[in-house]
């Protein structure tokens, strides 16, 4: 079997934790931040974890993740 192409947009958006879970950056932290609370913004800075179904699809897009 030949090499598989990586979807470059997905490769920039996702990474893998040490335990093998797929991490992503959370949304809603780009603009209009003055109306959002301090605790909410702090929690949005933490990486999100994809659920199993989405992680499976992401691994197809980024086979060498």
C-alpha positions, 0 to 999 in steps of 0.5 A, spaced: 500 500 500 502 506 498 503 513 502 496 516 504 495 523 503 494 527 510 488 533 510 493 539 511 487 543 514 485 537 519 493 536 521 493 544 523 487 543 528 488 536 531 493 533 535 494 527 540 495 527 547 500 522 550 494 517 552 492 517 544 486 522 545 485 527 539 485 534 542 482 540 539 482 548 540 475 550 543 471 555 539 468 562 542 475 565 544 476 569 538 472 576 539 467 579 543 470 577 549 468 583 554 461 580 555 464 573 557 466 571 564 473 570 566 472 563 568 469 561 562 474 564 558 479 560 562 476 554 561 475 555 553 483 555 553 483 548 555 484 543 550 477 539 548 477 532 547 474 529 541 469 523 542 470 516 539 466 517 533 469 524 531 476 521 533 475 515 528 474 520 522 479 525 524 484 519 524 482 518 517 483 525 515 490 525 519 493 518 518 500 519 521 497 523 527 
